[in-house]
């Protein structure tokens, strides 16, 4: 399975997970079979509220799932429309997140988990999931 996790900066599996999907500086693609990683810069990091284009930075990437600490409703709907599973995680690092995923401890994200609005900065939330 190829999982995408929003990160603060690329440090492989030791990368800190960014709390909010759309504001992440980068995404780490992890192949859970081989543990290979690849970082992708989020060119859509600074977008207006409701204008997140979650697949623009990831357009050429084949991913099966996304693990987030928080995500807006519009971005969630776009990922779901692309048949990408979205999971909720409050773990600090990619390594911790992968362990939880492998142990089936991550819950699927539903619309009830979506953030109502973006806050200021990479970790701000206006509603939804908080760590």
C-alpha positions as semicolon CSV with decimal commas, in nm:
position;residue;x (nm);y (nm);z (nm)
1;X;0,000;0,000;0,000
2;X;0,125;0,350;-0,083
3;X;0,036;0,594;0,194
4;X;0,072;0,971;0,185
5;X;0,136;1,163;0,508
6;X;0,160;1,544;0,537
7;X;0,492;1,639;0,696
8;X;0,672;1,948;0,826
9;X;1,004;1,860;0,654
10;X;1,160;1,551;0,498
11;X;1,339;1,335;0,752
12;X;1,216;1,004;0,614
13;X;1,012;0,803;0,863
14;X;1,137;1,030;1,142
15;X;0,956;1,326;0,980
16;X;0,719;1,521;1,203
17;X;0,360;1,488;1,087
18;X;0,192;1,818;0,996
19;X;-0,136;1,859;1,185
20;X;-0,335;1,985;0,888
21;X;-0,332;1,832;0,541
22;X;-0,370;2,139;0,318
23;X;-0,115;2,353;0,503
24;X;0,161;2,090;0,505
25;X;0,493;2,205;0,356
26;X;0,541;1,857;0,205
27;X;0,395;1,509;0,176
28;X;0,581;1,185;0,239
29;X;0,478;0,892;0,020
30;X;0,554;0,563;0,195
31;X;0,538;0,220;0,036
32;X;0,431;0,006;0,331
33;X;0,563;-0,311;0,161
34;X;0,919;-0,186;0,099
35;X;0,936;0,106;0,348
36;X;1,070;0,328;0,068
37;X;0,985;0,695;0,108
38;X;0,965;0,993;-0,127
39;X;0,896;1,354;-0,028
40;X;0,682;1,580;-0,247
41;X;0,673;1,958;-0,191
42;X;0,322;2,098;-0,144
43;X;0,299;2,378;-0,401
44;X;-0,057;2,447;-0,283
45;X;0,043;2,508;0,079
46;X;-0,070;2,873;0,083
47;X;-0,425;2,863;-0,049
48;X;-0,739;3,056;0,035
49;X;-0,995;2,889;0,260
50;X;-1,191;2,632;0,063
51;X;-0,951;2,641;-0,231
52;X;-0,727;2,348;-0,133
53;X;-0,636;2,134;-0,435
54;X;-0,519;1,816;-0,260
55;X;-0,434;1,623;-0,571
56;X;-0,236;1,899;-0,750
57;X;0,093;1,823;-0,571
58;X;0,022;1,452;-0,583
59;X;-0,113;1,428;-0,939
60;X;0,164;1,202;-1,071
61;X;0,173;0,987;-0,757
62;X;-0,018;0,661;-0,724
63;X;-0,142;0,654;-0,366
64;X;-0,389;0,428;-0,194
65;X;-0,437;0,619;0,129
66;X;-0,382;0,947;0,309
67;X;-0,320;0,981;0,682
68;X;-0,402;1,321;0,833
69;X;-0,423;1,492;1,169
70;X;-0,681;1,733;1,028
71;X;-0,837;1,807;0,691
72;X;-1,100;2,042;0,552
73;X;-1,431;1,918;0,413
74;X;-1,354;2,017;0,052
75;X;-1,017;1,843;0,047
76;X;-1,167;1,533;0,209
77;X;-1,443;1,516;-0,051
78;X;-1,190;1,551;-0,336
79;X;-0,973;1,270;-0,198
80;X;-1,276;1,047;-0,146
81;X;-1,391;1,119;-0,503
82;X;-1,048;0,999;-0,622
83;X;-1,101;0,672;-0,426
84;X;-0,821;0,753;-0,182
85;X;-0,884;0,620;0,169
86;X;-0,832;0,888;0,435
87;X;-0,734;0,793;0,789
88;X;-0,713;1,001;1,105
89;X;-0,396;1,003;1,315
90;X;-0,269;1,210;1,604
91;X;0,079;1,061;1,602
92;X;0,383;1,290;1,606
93;X;0,603;1,109;1,354
94;X;0,565;0,913;1,032
95;X;0,716;0,605;1,204
96;X;0,452;0,615;1,481
97;X;0,180;0,668;1,222
98;X;0,297;0,370;1,015
99;X;0,303;0,147;1,323
100;X;-0,056;0,248;1,406
101;X;-0,161;0,187;1,045
102;X;-0,005;-0,160;1,039
103;X;-0,179;-0,241;1,369
104;X;-0,516;-0,119;1,232
105;X;-0,538;0,155;1,497
106;X;-0,621;0,440;1,257
107;X;-0,985;0,530;1,203
108;X;-1,125;0,630;0,865
109;X;-1,201;1,002;0,835
110;X;-1,564;1,096;0,783
111;X;-1,721;1,434;0,717
112;X;-1,783;1,470;1,091
113;X;-1,404;1,487;1,137
114;X;-1,345;1,760;0,878
115;X;-1,226;2,098;1,000
116;X;-1,481;2,376;0,971
117;X;-1,221;2,634;0,867
118;X;-0,848;2,688;0,838
119;X;-0,662;2,857;1,120
120;X;-0,340;3,052;1,088
121;X;-0,019;2,856;1,029
122;X;0,052;2,493;0,956
123;X;-0,112;2,358;1,270
124;X;-0,414;2,585;1,306
125;X;-0,764;2,449;1,302
126;X;-1,092;2,622;1,325
127;X;-1,281;2,306;1,412
128;X;-1,260;1,936;1,358
129;X;-0,973;1,728;1,486
130;X;-0,720;1,859;1,733
131;X;-0,431;1,685;1,900
